[in-house]
Amino acid sequence: MEDSLGREQTVGLHQALERASIGHRRLWVRYLYLGGTADELEVSAYLHQCLDLPVRERDLLSWAANTLLDRRYHPRVPSSADFLRHGTGRGAPERTA
């Protein structure tokens, strides 16, 4: 991955999925439902930091993950706009109830 923003976004997404025990396939199906265009292999490669995806696709994956996360227990996955607004993922806002 070339893009440091993309790398941070990927790491945050991967960690959120691991903590919540959400599989890549489940994320991919939700992502497709929301209008994503990458195939399952591309999403898996992205989550393993082997492939870059365009900002739109990364944001759709974040959105898909956020719809799957239990809001009571898991912080939201930041979008690229959150990273840009706060400088890094560490400063991105947590999900509020």
N, C-alpha and C positions, 0 to 999 in steps of 0.2 A: 504494500500500500504506500502510495506516494504522499497522500494528503493527510496531514496530522489531524485535522478536524475529523476526517473520515475515520481515521484510526481510533480516535477517542470515542467517537460515536459507536463504532463497532464493538469496542471493549465494553462500553456501558451496556449496550444491548445484549451482548453475550452473557455478561454477569447477571443481568436482570433475568434472562431466560433460565440460567442455571439455578439461581436462588428460588425461582418460582416453579422449577421443574416443568418448564414448557419446552416441548420438543421443537426442533427446526421445522418439521413437516407441518405441525399445527400453526406455527407462525406463518409459514409460507402460504397455507390455505387462506388464512385471514388476510394476509397481504394481497393475494390475488383478488379476494372479494372487494378490497378497498381500491382496486385499480392498478396494482403492481404489475409489472411486465417481465420481470426477471424469472427465469425458470428455477425449479427447486435446486438444481445443482449450483447455479450461480449464487443463490441466496446462501447455501451451505458454504461455498467457497468464500463469500464475503464474511460470514460469521467466523470463519477460521483465518481471516485476514490474508487470504490468498488472492483476492480479487477486489478491485475497486468498483463501486457502483455510483451512478450519478446521484447528486444531492436529492433529487425528487424521490428516487427509489429508496434511499436511506431513510428519508423522512417518512415514507409510507411504511417501511419496516418498523420504525419507532412507533408510529401511530398504531399499527397492527399489534405490536407488543403491549402497548398501553391499554388497548381494548381487552387484552387477555389477562392482564395482571389483576390480582385481587387488590383493589385500591386500599383496603384496610391495612395490608401488610407489606406492600412493596412500593417503593418510590417509582415515579414515572420515568420512562426512558426519554432523555432530552432529544429534541429535534436539532437540526443544524442551526436553526434560528436561535434556539436556547444557548447553544455553544457560542455563537457569534455575539449575542447580547451580553453574555456573562464572561466572555474571554476563554473559559475552559469548561469542561464538563463538571469539574469539581465545584464550580460556582452555580451550576444549573439548579433551578428550583426543584424542590421535592414536591410530590403530589400532596395536595391538601384534601382533607376529607370534606 
